[in-house]
Amino acid sequence: MKFKKLLIVFGFVAALCSCREREDYSKTVFASFYSVYDFASRIAGDKYKVINITPNGMEPHDFEPSARSIVDICNSAGLLVNGLGMESWTENLPKEAKDKIFTVTENIPTMKINGIVDQHVWLNPENAIIEMENIKNYFVKLDENNTDYYEANFINEKNKFEELTKQIEEQVKLYKIKQIVVSHAAFGYMCDRFGLEQIYINGLEPEEEPSAKTIEEIIDAVNEYNINTVYTEELVSPEIAKKLAEETKAKTDVLYTLEGLEEEMIGKEDYISLMKKNFEKIGKSNL
């Protein structure tokens, strides 16, 4: 029923996308969720307006665009997506909207968890640099007259992200415990890059329910590695993680997946500041 309703909506939208009277979004690029928005904003600068199509405070796994949003995509310069199965809603977009899509994760090696490709490539800062380079190439193709501007923005941001990577490497060297317990398996690329191990309660989808056996294995791991913190996320219900923490006498804290920000964080935090906070939190749990 839900799928049939979506088809009706998208059919209506396809007609709207063909209308002659359109709002001018020719200098606007949409991003599918926060990290893509952050990277695109760094490259676009003041040449294009970048809009995060997923509302602040919403988990992008749960997002479905409104008819108005789809029409806006049709009228825009483009839609930047992560791909790798992250934005399943794009599969049913009308052709005019699909033609606007650019996938920012090209040339990034992927990992699998339980046979499923892990979409969360952006949590490795080195992958974030590749995404920004792809985005830079996209803007250069879109706006060749400002090639030097986009190239300069990319080099500037690449330096920042390389410095972030070095800082994290130095922090992790001091960690006594290399395992972290997280609410869902979003941190695989981050952990792989910096020599950590994620022990996840839910799988790649935040709403997945862990089995009793999984919970038992996590409790054993918490006790074996002397883990004192169970990490929840800013946009995902912490209920199961909190129960697990109570069971093991651990505390809870928040790690940021950079999938989306709460409204009050907009303009105050970004990818770099929140990645630093992630590793500061992990560091404190190692004291």
C-alpha positions as CSV (number, residue, x, y, z in Angstrom):
1,M,0.0,0.0,0.0
2,K,2.8,2.4,0.9
3,F,4.7,1.6,-2.3
4,K,1.5,2.2,-4.4
5,K,0.9,5.5,-2.7
6,L,4.5,6.5,-3.5
7,L,4.0,5.7,-7.2
8,I,0.8,7.8,-7.3
9,V,2.8,10.7,-5.7
10,F,5.7,10.3,-8.0
11,G,3.4,10.2,-11.0
12,F,1.8,13.5,-9.9
13,V,5.3,14.9,-9.4
14,A,6.4,13.9,-12.8
15,A,3.6,16.0,-14.2
16,L,4.6,18.9,-12.0
17,C,8.3,18.6,-13.1
18,S,7.2,19.2,-16.7
19,C,5.3,22.4,-15.9
20,R,6.6,25.6,-17.6
21,E,6.4,27.9,-14.6
22,R,9.2,26.9,-12.3
23,E,10.8,28.5,-9.3
24,D,14.5,29.4,-10.1
25,Y,16.7,26.8,-8.5
26,S,19.3,27.0,-11.2
27,K,22.0,28.0,-8.7
28,T,20.9,25.5,-6.1
29,V,22.3,22.0,-5.4
30,F,20.5,19.7,-3.1
31,A,22.3,17.2,-0.8
32,S,20.6,14.0,0.4
33,F,21.7,14.3,4.0
34,Y,24.1,16.2,6.4
35,S,27.6,14.9,5.6
36,V,27.0,15.3,1.8
37,Y,25.7,18.8,2.5
38,D,28.7,19.7,4.6
39,F,31.2,18.5,2.0
40,A,29.3,20.2,-0.9
41,S,29.1,23.5,1.1
42,R,32.8,23.5,1.6
43,I,33.4,23.2,-2.2
44,A,30.6,25.3,-3.5
45,G,31.4,28.4,-1.4
46,D,29.3,31.3,-2.5
47,K,28.9,30.1,-6.1
48,Y,26.0,27.7,-5.4
49,K,23.5,27.4,-2.7
50,V,23.5,24.0,-1.1
51,I,20.4,22.7,0.7
52,N,20.2,19.6,2.8
53,I,16.9,17.9,1.7
54,T,16.6,15.8,4.8
55,P,15.1,18.0,7.6
56,N,17.3,18.7,10.6
57,G,16.7,16.2,13.4
58,M,15.4,13.4,11.0
59,E,17.3,10.1,10.6
60,P,18.0,9.9,6.8
61,H,17.3,6.2,6.8
62,D,13.7,7.2,7.5
63,F,13.5,10.1,5.0
64,E,11.0,10.2,2.1
65,P,10.8,13.4,0.0
66,S,7.6,15.4,-0.3
67,A,6.1,16.2,-3.7
68,R,7.3,19.8,-3.3
69,S,10.9,18.6,-2.6
70,I,10.9,16.4,-5.7
71,V,9.7,19.3,-7.9
72,D,12.4,21.4,-6.4
73,I,15.0,18.8,-7.3
74,C,13.7,18.8,-10.9
75,N,14.2,22.6,-11.0
76,S,17.6,22.5,-9.4
77,A,21.2,22.3,-10.7
78,G,21.5,18.8,-9.2
79,L,21.1,16.3,-6.3
80,L,24.2,15.0,-4.6
81,V,23.8,11.6,-3.0
82,N,25.9,9.1,-1.1
83,G,24.6,6.1,-2.9
84,L,25.5,2.6,-1.8
85,G,21.9,2.0,-0.9
86,M,21.6,4.9,1.5
87,E,19.0,6.8,-0.5
88,S,16.5,4.1,-1.5
89,W,13.9,6.8,-2.2
90,T,15.7,7.9,-5.3
91,E,14.8,4.7,-7.1
92,N,11.2,5.9,-7.7
93,L,11.9,9.5,-8.6
94,P,10.6,10.7,-12.0
95,K,13.2,10.7,-14.8
96,E,13.7,14.5,-14.7
97,A,14.7,14.3,-11.1
98,K,16.8,11.1,-11.6
99,D,18.8,12.9,-14.3
100,K,19.9,15.4,-11.7
101,I,21.6,12.8,-9.4
102,F,25.3,12.7,-8.9
103,T,26.8,10.1,-6.6
104,V,29.7,11.4,-4.4
105,T,31.2,8.1,-3.3
106,E,32.7,7.0,-6.6
107,N,36.2,5.4,-6.3
108,I,35.8,4.7,-2.5
109,P,36.5,1.0,-1.6
110,T,33.6,-0.4,0.4
111,M,33.2,-2.8,3.2
112,K,30.4,-5.3,3.9
113,I,28.7,-6.2,7.2
114,N,26.7,-9.4,7.2
115,G,26.9,-9.5,3.4
116,I,25.5,-5.9,3.0
117,V,27.5,-3.0,1.8
118,D,28.2,-0.5,4.6
119,Q,27.1,2.9,3.3
120,H,28.8,4.9,6.1
121,V,32.0,5.6,4.1
122,W,32.1,9.3,5.2
123,L,33.2,8.5,8.8
124,N,36.7,7.8,7.5
125,P,38.1,11.4,6.9
126,E,40.2,10.0,4.0
127,N,37.0,8.9,2.3
128,A,35.5,12.3,3.0
129,I,38.4,13.8,1.0
130,I,37.6,11.6,-1.9
131,E,34.0,12.6,-1.7
132,M,35.0,16.3,-1.7
133,E,37.2,15.7,-4.7
134,N,34.3,14.1,-6.6
135,I,32.1,17.0,-5.6
136,K,34.8,19.5,-6.8
137,N,34.9,17.7,-10.2
138,Y,31.1,17.9,-10.3
139,F,31.1,21.7,-9.7
140,V,33.9,22.2,-12.2
141,K,31.8,20.4,-14.9
142,L,28.7,22.4,-13.8
143,D,30.5,25.7,-13.8
144,E,33.8,25.6,-15.8
145,N,34.4,29.4,-15.5
146,N,35.0,29.0,-11.8
147,T,37.3,26.0,-12.0
148,D,40.1,27.7,-10.1
149,Y,37.7,28.7,-7.3
150,Y,36.5,25.1,-6.7
151,E,40.1,23.7,-7.0
152,A,41.3,26.2,-4.3
153,N,38.4,25.3,-2.0
154,F,39.1,21.6,-2.4
155,I,42.8,22.0,-1.6
156,N,42.0,24.1,1.5
157,E,39.5,21.6,2.8
158,K,41.7,18.6,2.0
159,N,44.5,20.2,4.2
160,K,42.0,20.5,7.0
161,F,40.8,16.9,6.8
162,E,44.4,15.6,6.5
163,E,45.2,17.5,9.7
164,L,42.1,16.1,11.4
165,T,43.3,12.6,10.4
166,K,46.7,13.2,12.0
167,Q,45.2,14.5,15.2
168,I,42.9,11.5,15.5
169,E,45.9,9.1,14.9
170,E,47.8,10.7,17.7
171,Q,44.8,10.4,20.1
172,V,44.1,6.8,19.3
173,K,47.8,5.9,20.1
174,L,46.9,6.7,23.7
175,Y,43.8,4.5,23.9
176,K,44.1,1.5,26.2
177,I,40.8,0.0,25.0
178,K,40.4,-0.4,21.2
179,Q,36.8,-1.7,21.3
180,I,33.7,0.6,21.3
181,V,30.1,-0.5,21.8
182,V,27.7,1.4,19.5
183,S,24.0,1.5,18.9
184,H,24.2,0.6,15.2
185,A,27.0,-0.5,12.9
186,A,27.7,3.0,11.5
187,F,31.4,3.2,12.5
188,G,33.0,0.5,10.5
189,Y,35.1,2.7,8.2
190,M,36.1,5.0,11.0
191,C,37.2,2.1,13.2
192,D,39.0,0.3,10.4
193,R,41.0,3.4,9.5
194,F,42.1,4.1,13.1
195,G,42.6,0.6,14.4
196,L,39.4,0.3,16.5
197,E,36.7,-2.3,16.6
198,Q,33.0,-1.5,16.7
199,I,30.8,-3.9,18.7
200,Y,27.3,-3.0,17.4
201,I,23.9,-3.6,19.0
202,N,21.9,-3.1,15.8
203,G,23.1,-3.7,12.2
204,L,23.4,-1.2,9.4
205,E,19.8,-0.1,9.8
206,P,19.2,1.7,13.1
207,E,15.8,0.2,13.6
208,E,17.0,-3.4,13.4
209,E,16.4,-5.3,16.6
210,P,19.3,-7.4,18.1
211,S,18.7,-11.0,19.1
212,A,19.0,-12.2,22.6
213,K,22.2,-14.0,21.5
214,T,23.7,-10.7,20.2
215,I,22.9,-9.0,23.5
216,E,24.5,-11.8,25.4
217,E,27.7,-11.6,23.2
218,I,27.9,-7.8,23.7
219,I,27.6,-8.2,27.5
220,D,30.4,-10.7,27.4
221,A,32.6,-8.3,25.3
222,V,31.9,-5.4,27.6
223,N,33.1,-7.5,30.6
224,E,36.1,-9.0,28.7
225,Y,37.5,-5.6,27.5
226,N,36.5,-3.6,30.6
227,I,34.3,-1.3,28.4
228,N,32.7,1.4,30.5
229,T,30.6,3.3,27.9
230,V,27.9,2.3,25.5
231,Y,27.5,4.8,22.7
232,T,24.1,6.0,21.5
233,E,23.4,8.3,18.5
234,E,21.8,11.8,18.3
235,L,19.0,10.7,15.9
236,V,18.3,7.1,17.0
237,S,16.3,5.9,20.0
238,P,18.8,5.0,22.9
239,E,16.4,2.6,24.6
240,I,18.2,-0.7,23.9
241,A,21.6,0.9,24.4
242,K,20.5,2.3,27.8
243,K,19.2,-1.1,28.9
244,L,22.5,-2.7,27.9
245,A,24.4,-0.1,29.8
246,E,22.3,-0.7,32.9
247,E,22.9,-4.4,32.6
248,T,26.7,-4.0,32.5
249,K,26.9,-1.0,34.9
250,A,28.3,1.1,32.0
251,K,27.5,4.7,31.3
252,T,26.1,6.0,28.0
253,D,27.3,8.8,25.7
254,V,26.5,10.0,22.2
255,L,28.7,9.5,19.1
256,Y,27.9,11.4,16.0
257,T,27.3,9.6,12.7
258,L,27.1,12.9,10.8
259,E,24.0,11.7,9.1
260,G,22.0,14.6,10.5
261,L,22.2,17.3,13.2
262,E,19.6,18.5,15.7
263,E,18.3,22.0,14.9
264,E,20.2,23.6,17.8
265,M,23.5,22.3,16.4
266,I,23.1,23.9,12.9
267,G,25.7,26.7,12.4
268,K,27.6,25.7,15.6
269,E,29.0,22.3,14.6
270,D,30.3,20.6,11.4
271,Y,32.0,17.4,10.3
272,I,35.4,18.3,11.7
273,S,34.2,19.6,15.1
274,L,31.9,16.6,15.6
275,M,34.6,14.0,14.6
276,K,36.9,15.7,17.1
277,K,34.2,15.3,19.7
278,N,33.7,11.7,18.8
279,F,37.3,10.9,19.6
280,E,37.4,13.1,22.7
281,K,34.5,11.0,24.0
282,I,36.2,7.7,23.2
283,G,39.4,9.0,24.8
284,K,37.6,9.9,28.0
285,S,36.2,6.4,28.2
286,N,39.7,5.1,28.1
287,L,40.8,7.0,31.3
